[in-house]
């Protein structure tokens, strides 16, 4: 027996949080009976339906990396009919994007029907690394970069989004300077607030001209061009799952520092094994 939101997530209906909303909306029945949040079922023997259609829990999942171009919506669908990242991948199934990437940005987006992994990779609790290459106006000095690295106090994004507060520490380094009025930065973060990099850069006096996500955890964009996509390799899938399970262990540790340190060593070891070699870096 499993919680219904976990079963729905495994069947490709999105993250656990999204599946909880489907259950709350009364769209789910088990053996013809209405259910409530917190109920469990046996996906192998019970008849589970969403909106009257029986669901089937996939025995295997699909994992795809896409290079989302600028101007494409980073979502599975758009109510205004604009092109989405899902439209770029002619593969069947209920594939959903992992994480947010705004329309003005480009780069790596993961698409998968693995709801459990989607939950782990998007929930703020697990703090998975994401790496970006960012072209900013002007040439930030070391003091400005250090402010970014330590964390910046952000105002609320808007009246509808309580997304202020101090950002987590980030890794920020200069890749190369562009003439006298620009610089490419490499920014590695463990959180993903709405338009966070653009907001921080603007606050520090260096607005963003171009933003490309090149890595999520152990998965790299490598040489994919805008609009191109590929299936993850078995090695990438294995690394992704091992890393998120280790990260989950760390997030659940509340006792001795030595236990947390041991789990963090596991994560560090995994990360060192999956670092992208220089030969795979996207040329600039």
NORFEN-V802990 format. One record per residue. N is the residue number from 1. RES is the residue in one small letter. PHI is phi in whole degrees, 0 to 359 (NA if undefined). D_LAST is the distance of its C-alpha to the last C-alpha in Angstrom with 2 decimals. Layout:
n->{N,N}
res->{RES,RES}
phi->{PHI,PHI}
d_last->{D_LAST,D_LAST}
This chain:
n->{1,2,3,4,5,6,7,8,9,10,11,12,13,14,15,16,17,18,19,20,21,22,23,24,25,26,27,28,29,30,31,32,33,34,35,36,37,38,39,40,41,42,43,44,45,46,47,48,49,50,51,52,53,54,55,56,57,58,59,60,61,62,63,64,65,66,67,68,69,70,71,72,73,74,75,76,77,78,79,80,81,82,83,84,85,86,87,88,89,90,91,92,93,94,95,96,97,98,99,100,101,102,103,104,105,106,107,108,109,110,111,112,113,114,115,116,117,118,119,120,121,122,123,124,125,126,127,128,129,130,131,132,133,134,135,136,137,138,139,140,141,142,143,144,145,146,147,148,149,150,151,152,153,154,155,156,157,158,159,160,161,162,163,164,165,166,167,168,169,170,171,172,173,174,175,176,177,178,179,180,181,182,183,184,185,186,187,188,189,190,191,192,193,194,195,196,197,198,199,200,201,202,203,204,205,206,207,208,209,210,211,212,213,214,215,216,217,218,219,220,221,222,223,224,225,226,227,228,229,230,231,232,233,234,235,236,237,238,239,240,241,242,243,244,245,246,247,248,249,250,251,252,253,254,255,256,257,258,259,260,261,262,263,264,265,266,267,268,269,270,271,272,273,274,275,276,277,278,279,280,281,282,283,284}
res->{x,x,x,x,x,x,x,x,x,x,x,x,x,x,x,x,x,x,x,x,x,x,x,x,x,x,x,x,x,x,x,x,x,x,x,x,x,x,x,x,x,x,x,x,x,x,x,x,x,x,x,x,x,x,x,x,x,x,x,x,x,x,x,x,x,x,x,x,x,x,x,x,x,x,x,x,x,x,x,x,x,x,x,x,x,x,x,x,x,x,x,x,x,x,x,x,x,x,x,x,x,x,x,x,x,x,x,x,x,x,x,x,x,x,x,x,x,x,x,x,x,x,x,x,x,x,x,x,x,x,x,x,x,x,x,x,x,x,x,x,x,x,x,x,x,x,x,x,x,x,x,x,x,x,x,x,x,x,x,x,x,x,x,x,x,x,x,x,x,x,x,x,x,x,x,x,x,x,x,x,x,x,x,x,x,x,x,x,x,x,x,x,x,x,x,x,x,x,x,x,x,x,x,x,x,x,x,x,x,x,x,x,x,x,x,x,x,x,x,x,x,x,x,x,x,x,x,x,x,x,x,x,x,x,x,x,x,x,x,x,x,x,x,x,x,x,x,x,x,x,x,x,x,x,x,x,x,x,x,x,x,x,x,x,x,x,x,x,x,x,x,x,x,x,x,x,x,x,x,x,x,x,x,x}
phi->{NA,227,299,299,295,288,296,296,297,294,273,94,268,106,290,299,298,296,291,299,294,297,292,299,285,77,272,247,227,238,54,84,257,295,233,230,300,106,288,240,205,251,295,279,235,276,266,250,235,236,56,84,253,291,262,231,281,294,280,233,245,252,228,229,250,237,266,289,283,297,94,260,289,275,223,283,206,223,294,265,80,282,295,245,296,293,295,282,242,280,237,291,107,269,276,236,285,261,84,256,211,292,298,279,255,226,120,290,229,268,242,204,254,271,296,295,293,303,300,295,280,255,289,303,302,267,51,285,287,228,243,229,251,231,265,246,284,77,230,299,273,296,297,293,297,295,299,297,297,284,115,238,281,259,286,303,297,200,292,257,231,279,234,271,91,275,285,291,305,226,266,225,217,276,280,194,266,244,58,248,230,197,204,272,245,253,241,241,233,242,213,207,286,300,50,299,298,297,292,294,301,296,298,271,90,224,297,273,261,207,222,230,276,247,202,234,56,271,261,249,291,53,256,296,268,308,93,275,211,203,284,294,283,305,295,296,296,298,298,297,291,298,293,288,291,295,296,296,299,298,294,267,280,233,261,301,299,296,294,296,298,298,293,294,296,301,297,300,296,298,297,293,283,251,298,286,294,302,295,264,299,291,292,237}
d_last->{51.36,48.10,47.38,46.85,43.53,42.16,43.60,42.11,38.67,39.00,40.01,36.79,38.08,35.29,35.26,38.59,38.71,38.35,41.03,43.32,43.24,44.20,47.15,48.19,48.24,50.92,48.99,49.59,52.80,53.89,56.75,57.43,57.81,55.71,53.76,52.48,49.55,50.24,52.07,51.30,51.69,51.58,49.01,50.74,54.16,53.96,53.22,50.43,49.70,47.33,48.70,51.31,48.94,49.01,45.82,44.79,42.88,40.25,40.77,37.16,34.09,31.01,27.50,24.56,20.88,19.50,16.20,17.89,16.78,17.33,21.04,22.33,24.72,23.82,27.43,29.81,31.70,32.03,35.45,34.45,33.41,29.73,27.29,26.39,24.02,27.22,27.74,24.63,26.28,29.55,30.98,34.33,35.23,34.87,31.19,29.96,26.54,26.07,25.11,24.21,21.12,22.06,21.90,19.38,16.79,15.01,14.19,16.51,20.22,22.97,26.05,29.25,33.04,33.46,34.85,35.44,31.87,30.74,33.17,31.98,28.28,28.94,31.89,31.09,33.49,31.24,28.17,25.55,22.07,19.22,15.64,13.32,9.99,11.46,10.92,14.38,16.60,17.83,17.05,18.91,21.07,22.08,25.14,23.27,20.91,24.12,25.77,23.07,23.32,27.10,27.31,28.01,31.16,30.40,33.00,34.01,31.57,34.52,38.23,37.78,35.17,36.19,32.71,33.15,33.66,31.50,28.17,27.82,26.06,22.29,19.68,17.36,15.10,12.71,9.21,8.91,11.00,10.61,13.82,16.86,16.61,13.58,11.57,9.06,11.52,12.11,15.50,17.83,21.14,24.43,25.60,24.67,26.75,26.48,23.39,23.36,19.93,20.51,24.01,23.28,20.57,23.02,25.86,24.15,23.58,19.84,19.58,16.63,14.81,12.56,13.02,11.76,13.99,12.62,15.95,19.69,21.76,21.29,19.60,15.85,13.89,12.35,11.55,13.78,13.07,14.70,18.41,18.41,20.35,21.96,24.75,24.15,25.35,28.62,26.93,24.54,27.61,29.63,27.13,26.77,30.54,31.29,28.93,30.37,33.90,33.37,31.91,34.98,37.22,35.86,36.27,39.89,40.94,43.16,45.33,44.94,41.77,42.06,41.73,38.61,37.19,37.96,36.07,33.06,33.09,32.94,29.83,28.17,29.10,27.70,24.36,24.15,24.87,22.22,19.19,16.14,15.71,12.64,12.63,12.07,8.99,6.55,3.78,0.00}
